[in-house]
Amino acid sequence: MSDPNPRREAVGETFSLPAMVKARDLTFEAVRRIAAEIRPGVSEGRGNEIAQEVLEAMGMDRLWHKNVVRFGAGTTLTFHANFQPDYVLQRDDIFYVDLGAVWDGHEGDAGDTFVVGDDAEMHACAQAARTLWDEVAARWRDDGVTGEALYKFAKGRAEAMGWTLNWDVKGHRVSDFPHAIYKAGALGDFEGVPAAGLWILEIQIAHPTRPIGAFYEDLLIRTADVKAAAA
């Protein structure tokens, strides 16, 4: 199905798909570096400070959205929820990092969930978010379905896996900065087939009974896009 509003996938004159892939890779590298500095005894407030310090050290142009680092029960919360800056990461705990940074004029957006300690359900939750993301992205690559269909598929698969999908977290646009001028809305409400390099697929799940969740997001791209960016 074609999008009835083509402007939802508009880009600027400087847009480059290889630059989008590079921005994505740099943002994921920042996520990994931040996670490596977060350990039991660190507060959520300090975690968000670490995120800013790492991005600045890596030479980002600017943020395009605030840093979001959430610990413990905060992993069930969404982007706009209040932080719990005084919460201290426990010996067995879970946290996620969500970054939106601009590199060479292009928006990177990446998020992943990490676990400290040996809580098996926390480890399973973090891995399930990644697995579900992979399955939904494969549905896009293989079947060329709409954004709406992707999230309907995600909801069904999450339930089949024993988790609850956060239906309020349904992806969004990115592009050369700023994508916000295109007012594209959520990926999960997009009636067209998403183009490569323009949309972030977000997955947030929660444990059915415990106050823990997991978040994973990445750019919808194909292997050929990654190879072209590396060439």
C-alpha positions as CSV (number, residue, x, y, z in Angstrom):
1,M,0.0,0.0,0.0
2,S,1.4,3.4,-0.9
3,D,1.3,6.2,1.7
4,P,-1.5,8.7,1.1
5,N,0.8,11.4,2.5
6,P,4.2,11.1,0.8
7,R,5.6,14.0,2.9
8,R,5.8,11.5,5.8
9,E,8.9,10.1,4.1
10,A,10.3,13.4,2.9
11,V,14.0,14.1,3.5
12,G,16.2,17.2,3.2
13,E,18.6,18.1,0.4
14,T,21.6,16.8,2.4
15,F,20.1,13.4,3.2
16,S,22.4,10.4,2.6
17,L,21.5,6.8,3.4
18,P,25.2,5.9,4.1
19,A,25.3,8.8,6.6
20,M,22.2,7.5,8.3
21,V,23.8,4.1,8.7
22,K,26.9,5.7,10.1
23,A,24.9,7.8,12.5
24,R,23.1,4.6,13.6
25,D,26.4,2.8,14.1
26,L,27.9,5.6,16.2
27,T,24.8,5.8,18.4
28,F,24.9,2.1,19.1
29,E,28.6,2.4,19.9
30,A,27.7,5.1,22.4
31,V,25.0,2.9,23.9
32,R,27.5,0.2,24.5
33,R,30.1,2.5,26.0
34,I,27.5,4.0,28.4
35,A,26.3,0.5,29.5
36,A,29.9,-0.5,30.2
37,E,30.1,2.3,32.8
38,I,26.9,1.5,34.6
39,R,27.2,-1.0,37.4
40,P,25.6,-1.7,40.8
41,G,25.7,1.4,43.0
42,V,25.3,3.9,40.2
43,S,22.2,6.1,40.4
44,E,19.8,6.6,37.5
45,G,20.6,10.3,37.6
46,R,24.3,9.5,37.2
47,G,23.5,7.1,34.4
48,N,22.0,9.9,32.4
49,E,25.0,12.1,33.1
50,I,27.3,9.3,31.8
51,A,25.2,9.2,28.6
52,Q,25.8,12.9,28.0
53,E,29.5,12.7,28.8
54,V,30.1,9.7,26.4
55,L,28.2,11.4,23.5
56,E,30.2,14.6,24.0
57,A,33.5,12.7,24.1
58,M,32.6,10.9,20.9
59,G,32.0,14.2,19.1
60,M,28.3,14.2,18.4
61,D,26.9,17.3,16.7
62,R,24.0,17.7,19.2
63,L,21.2,15.7,20.7
64,W,17.9,15.5,18.8
65,H,16.1,14.0,21.7
66,K,17.0,13.8,25.4
67,N,19.0,10.9,26.8
68,V,16.9,8.3,28.4
69,V,18.5,5.9,30.9
70,R,16.1,4.0,33.1
71,F,16.8,1.5,35.9
72,G,14.8,-1.2,37.5
73,A,11.0,-0.7,37.4
74,G,11.7,2.3,35.2
75,T,12.3,0.0,32.3
76,T,8.5,-0.4,32.0
77,L,8.2,3.4,31.5
78,T,8.1,5.3,28.2
79,F,10.1,8.2,26.9
80,H,8.1,11.0,28.4
81,A,7.7,9.5,31.9
82,N,9.5,11.0,34.9
83,F,12.9,9.7,35.8
84,Q,13.8,8.3,39.2
85,P,17.3,10.0,39.6
86,D,17.9,8.7,43.1
87,Y,17.2,5.0,42.3
88,V,20.5,3.1,42.7
89,L,21.1,0.1,40.5
90,Q,21.0,-3.1,42.5
91,R,23.2,-6.2,42.4
92,D,20.6,-8.0,40.3
93,D,18.9,-5.4,38.1
94,I,18.0,-4.3,34.7
95,F,18.4,-1.0,32.8
96,Y,18.0,0.4,29.3
97,V,19.7,3.2,27.3
98,D,17.9,5.2,24.6
99,L,19.9,7.8,22.7
100,G,19.1,10.2,19.9
101,A,22.1,12.0,18.6
102,V,23.1,13.9,15.4
103,W,26.3,13.0,13.6
104,D,27.3,14.8,10.5
105,G,23.9,16.3,10.2
106,H,22.0,12.9,10.4
107,E,20.0,11.5,13.2
108,G,21.1,8.4,15.0
109,D,18.7,6.6,17.3
110,A,19.5,3.5,19.2
111,G,18.4,1.7,22.4
112,D,19.2,-1.6,24.1
113,T,18.6,-3.2,27.5
114,F,21.3,-4.6,29.9
115,V,21.3,-6.8,33.0
116,V,23.6,-6.9,35.9
117,G,23.6,-10.0,38.1
118,D,22.0,-13.4,37.6
119,D,18.2,-12.8,37.5
120,A,17.1,-15.3,34.8
121,E,13.9,-13.5,34.0
122,M,15.7,-10.1,33.6
123,H,18.1,-11.7,31.2
124,A,15.2,-13.4,29.3
125,C,13.4,-10.1,29.1
126,A,16.3,-8.2,27.6
127,Q,16.9,-10.9,25.1
128,A,13.3,-11.2,24.2
129,A,13.1,-7.5,23.2
130,R,16.0,-8.1,20.8
131,T,14.6,-11.3,19.4
132,L,11.2,-9.7,18.8
133,W,12.8,-6.7,17.1
134,D,14.7,-9.1,14.8
135,E,11.4,-11.0,13.9
136,V,9.5,-7.8,13.2
137,A,12.3,-6.3,11.1
138,A,12.5,-9.6,9.1
139,R,8.8,-9.3,8.4
140,W,9.4,-5.9,6.9
141,R,12.4,-7.0,4.8
142,D,10.8,-10.3,3.6
143,D,7.2,-9.3,3.1
144,G,7.2,-5.5,2.6
145,V,4.3,-4.9,5.0
146,T,3.0,-1.6,6.3
147,G,4.0,0.1,9.5
148,E,0.6,-0.7,11.0
149,A,0.9,-4.4,10.1
150,L,4.4,-4.5,11.7
151,Y,3.1,-3.6,15.1
152,K,0.1,-5.8,14.9
153,F,2.5,-8.6,14.1
154,A,4.8,-7.5,17.0
155,K,1.9,-7.6,19.5
156,G,0.9,-11.1,18.5
157,R,4.5,-12.4,18.7
158,A,5.1,-10.7,22.0
159,E,2.0,-12.4,23.5
160,A,3.1,-15.7,22.0
161,M,6.5,-15.3,23.7
162,G,4.9,-14.6,27.0
163,W,5.5,-10.9,27.2
164,T,3.3,-7.7,27.0
165,L,4.1,-5.3,24.2
166,N,3.8,-1.6,25.1
167,W,1.4,-0.4,22.5
168,D,2.2,3.2,23.2
169,V,5.7,2.8,21.8
170,K,5.4,2.4,18.0
171,G,8.4,3.8,16.3
172,H,9.1,7.0,14.5
173,R,10.9,8.8,11.6
174,V,14.5,9.9,11.4
175,S,16.4,11.6,8.6
176,D,18.9,14.4,8.1
177,F,18.2,16.7,11.0
178,P,15.5,17.7,11.8
179,H,12.9,15.0,10.8
180,A,10.3,16.6,13.1
181,I,9.4,19.1,10.4
182,Y,7.7,16.3,8.4
183,K,5.2,15.5,11.1
184,A,5.4,11.8,10.1
185,G,3.7,10.3,13.2
186,A,4.4,6.9,14.6
187,L,5.6,4.0,12.5
188,G,2.8,1.8,13.9
189,D,0.3,4.2,12.4
190,F,2.0,4.4,9.0
191,E,-0.2,3.1,6.3
192,G,2.6,2.7,3.7
193,V,5.5,0.3,3.5
194,P,8.4,1.9,5.3
195,A,11.3,2.9,3.2
196,A,14.8,1.8,4.3
197,G,16.8,4.3,6.4
198,L,13.9,6.5,7.4
199,W,12.2,4.7,10.3
200,I,13.1,3.5,13.8
201,L,11.4,0.3,14.8
202,E,10.9,0.4,18.6
203,I,10.1,-2.6,20.7
204,Q,9.2,-2.3,24.4
205,I,8.0,-5.2,26.4
206,A,7.1,-5.9,30.0
207,H,7.1,-9.0,32.2
208,P,3.5,-10.1,32.7
209,T,3.7,-10.0,36.5
210,R,7.0,-8.4,37.6
211,P,7.8,-4.6,37.3
212,I,10.6,-5.1,34.8
213,G,10.7,-4.4,31.1
214,A,13.0,-4.2,28.1
215,F,13.5,-1.8,25.2
216,Y,15.3,-2.2,21.9
217,E,15.2,0.0,18.9
218,D,17.2,0.3,15.6
219,L,17.0,1.7,12.1
220,L,15.0,-0.3,9.5
221,I,17.7,-1.1,6.9
222,R,18.7,-4.0,4.8
223,T,22.1,-5.8,4.6
224,A,22.8,-4.1,1.3
225,D,22.4,-0.7,2.9
226,V,25.0,-1.6,5.6
227,K,27.5,-2.9,2.9
228,A,27.0,0.3,0.8
229,A,27.7,2.5,3.8
230,A,30.9,0.6,4.6
231,A,32.2,0.7,1.0
